[in-house]
């Protein structure tokens, strides 16, 4: 019998932005295979996470995904949904709102963030009391003059890959100290699970580097520095196979009348980022266009070159957005399109 460390991970009830929580359960297993069938539900004190009152504080943790923990011996990362005591979805459980039981929807999320120095509370590369050189030379840069935090970013990439996440790439972003990674999954729930687990690994890794991750979409305020997003690339069987510009445009147009509903679930403080500047569309407007990074929705040039078969990119979600909420809203809009 071996001792297995199971890290149960869930989202708390804080608003407007939920936080990751986790705790470890040690169990004895013989020949553990790392499957959901081998582990059970757990519970936690919801009164300490804004998810229950003290007089009836138990909330249930129901495992929905399990991954090897790359930083622990005999360890596993267990992503969970939060249920009420009667086993109904908790109000903070937005994974349960996703209408994609057949995994027809595929999502590729581009997670941007600022890597912050805990000693200065500034992005890496920012001097105390001033600013580094202006934007222009940081994006996809190489070399110590313009690139900050590569060792950390490479370690995070390795951990995500070792955990079995479908990790697809990394790059330094437009602002100094800003980075991005990409994840892809066939199935909206799986895509959301993998973003949250990757964020867990990202946050946990900062503990030994004296860094922290800033997910705020515009942490440098009203300045000439790019904000951070979580661009949502999405497709379903229609987008992947239709071969029709008209169909693509009808799906894009379906987003126009529900602009407000999308913005409501695309992350807090996003109005500071979606200004119409720095490769964004204004938060109050909606647009789409081929290869247009200033549009609300970009139609990738590869889609056109492949005969209108592929995917769309919603560029509005903020870096602090919940991928479960984003996926649920996109799916609802696409399914409601009149095509």
N, C-alpha and C positions, 0 to 999 in steps of 0.2 A: 504493500500500500504506500502511495506517495502523497505527500502534502501538496495540495494545489491551491494557489492564491488566485482568487476570483475578484477582480476589481469591478464592482457594480457601479455603473455610471448613469446618471440621470440629469434632467434639467429641473431647476428649482422654479418657484413661483414668483420671482421678482419681475417687476414691470418697470419700464417698457422693454428691458432686455434681460432675458433669462441667463442664469449662470450654470456652469457645469458643477455638479457635486459627485462625489464618489466615496466609497468605503470598501474595505477588503473583507472578504469572507474566505477563511481557510478551511478546506475540506479534504478528507482522505478519499482517494480514488485509486482503483486498480486499473492500470492500462487506460488512463483517461485519453479520450480522442479529441477533446476540444469541441464538442457539439452542444447545441442547446438542449438536446434531449437528456443530457447527463446532469444538468443543473436545474435548480428549482427557483421559485419566486422567493423574494425577500421583502423586508419592510424597513421603513425609516420613520423618524420623527418629523412629520410634516409641519409641526408648529415652529420648528427652527429654520424652515425654508420657505415660509409664507405659503404653505400648501394645506394647512389644517389648523384647527384650534387646539389649544392645550388639553381640553377635556376629552377630545377624541382625535388623537394626533397621528395614529398609524396610517401611512399610505403604503400601497403595495408597489414593489418593483418587479416587473415582468420582463425577463430577458427577451430581446428581439434579435440580437446579433452578438456573436462572440469571435474574438480575434486573439491570436497569440500576443502576449505582452513582451515587446522586444527588450525591455529593460529589467525584467524580473525572471529569476529562475522559477520554473514551473508556474509561470504567471499567465493570466488571460484577462483581456479587457471585455467586459460584458455591458453592452449598450442596452438600456432598459426603457420601457414605457412606464409612466406613473399611472396607477389606477386607484380609484377610491376603494374603500373597504368592501363595497358591494361588487367590486370588479368591473365597474363602469369606468370609462376613461376620465381621468382627472381633467379639470378645465385647463390646466397647464400643458396637457398632452396634445400637442398639435400634430404629432405623427399620426394619430388616430383619425385625423380629418382628411387624410390623403386618399383620393378615390382612384387607386391604381392597382387593384388586386391582380390584374393580369400582367403587370409589369410592361405594359405597352409603351409607357413613357420612359425615355432615357434622359438622364441629366448629366451634364458636365459643369461643375462649379469651379470658378476661378476665385480663389480666396486670397484677397489682398490684406495686408496688415502692416503696421509699423512696429519695428523691433526697438524697444525702448531700454535705455540704460537706467537701472533702478537707482543709481547714485546721483544722476543728474535730472531724471524725469524728462529726458530729451531723446529723440530718435538717435540711433547710432550715427556718428558722423557729424552731429551738431555740436559746435563748441559752446561752452557756457557764455551766456550773455551776447550771443550773436548767431549768425547763420553761416552755413557752408556756401559754396558756390551755387549759383542758380541752377534750376532744372535744365536738363539738356544732355548731360553726360553720365547720368546715373543709370538710365534705363538699359538693362542688359549689359551693364559695364563689366570690365575686368580690370583688376589692379587696385592696389591699396589706396590710391588717391580718391577713387570714386565708389569703391565697393566696401560695404561694411556688414559684418555678421555672417560671412559665407560659411565659416566653420559650423556655426549654429544651424544654419539653414540646411547644410548637407547632412548633419546629424539627424535633423528632423525628417528629411527625405528618406534616409536609411531606415529610421524607425517605422515610418509609415509603410514602406515596402516590406520590411521584415514582419510587420503585423498582418500582412496580406491585403492591405488596402489597394485599390486600383489607382495608384498614384501615377500621374501622367507627366509631371514636369514641374520645374521651378524657374523663376527668373527674378532678378532685381527689377523693381518698378521705377516709375518716373521720378519719385521724390527720394531724397537721400535717406537711407535707413528703412526704406519701404520694400517689401518683398511680396511675391505671389507664388502660390502653388495651385496645381490643378488636379481634380479628382473626377472620375467618370464612373457611372454605374448604370446598368440596365435595370430600371425599376426605381421609382421616385423614393420609396421608403429606404431602399438600400443606399441610394445616393445621399440622402439625409443622414443616415447612420454613419456613413464613412466620413462626411464632413465633421460631424460632432466628435467622432473618435479621433480624427486627425487634429482637431482643435484641442482635445484633451492631451494628446501627446505633445503638441506645441506648447501649451501652457505648463505642463509638468516639466518639460525640458528646461524652461526658463529658471526653474528653482535652483539649478546648479550653476547657472551662468550669471546670476545677479542681473537678469533682464526681466522684462515683462512684455506682454503682447498688448498693443493698443488696437482694439477693434473699432474704435470710434471712426465714423466715416470722414470726419474732417478734424483731426486732432490738432492741427496747426492753425485752426481758426480761419479768419477771413484774410488769407495770405495767398501769395502766388505759388502755392504748392498743391499738387494734386491730392485729392481725397482718396479714400479706399473703398472699393466695392467688392461685391461677390457676384460677378456676372454669371447669369444662369443660361447655359446653353441647353436647349431642350429639343426633343423630337418625339413624334409618335409614328405609327406605321404610315399614316397619311403623308406626313412631311418627308419621311424617308423614301417614299415610293411614288408620289403623285406625278412628278414630272410636269408640274403646271405652275406657271407664274401667277395665274389668276387665283389658284387655291392658296398659294402663299400669301398673297395680298389680302384675301378674305380672312385668313387667320390673323394676320397682323391687324386688320381693321377691327376684329373682334375685341382687341385690347383697348381701343380708343374710348368707348363709352364707360369702361370700368377702370379708367386711369386712377381715380381716387381710391378705389378698393385695393388696387395693387400697391399703391404707395403706402397705404395703411399697414401693410404687412411686410414691407421691404426694409424695415430697420429704423431705429430711432435716430433723430438728428440728421436725417437724410436730406432735409431741406438745405443744410449747410453745404452739402456736396453737390446736389443737383441744381446748379445755378445757370447752366447753359455755357459754362466755361470749363476748361480742363477736361475736355473730352466727355462732356455730359450734356444731356438735354435738360431744359428747365423742368423743375418738379411739377409745374402746373400745365405743361404742354405734353403732347404725345406726337411722336414721329417714328417713321421707320425708313430704312433706305439700304441699298446695296453697299456694303463695305463702309458704312457710315458710323464711325465711332462717336459721333456727336448726336446720334439718334437714340430714342428710347429703346428701339429694337433694331439690331443690325442683322441684315441678311448677308451671311458670309459669301465672299466671292466664289468660294469653292462650291457652294450650292448652285450658283448660276452655271459654273463651268461643268458641273455634273448633270446639267439638264433639269434643274430645279428639283433636286432630290437631296435631302440632308436634314438641316436643323436651323433653328433660329437662336439668336442671342439676345436675351433681355439684359440690358446694361444698367438697369436702375437699382437692383437690390444693393443695399449697403453692406459693408464688410461685417457689420454686427447683426445682419439679418439671420433669422432662423430658417435654415434650408427646408425644413418641414413645411413652414408657413408659405414660403415662396413657391415650392413645388405644388402644394395644394391649390393655391390661387391660380397658377399658370394652367394647371390641368383643368380646372373648372372653366376657365375662359376658352381654352382650346376646344374643349368638348362642347361648348355652347356656340361655337362659330357656325355660321350658316354657309355650308359648302356643299 
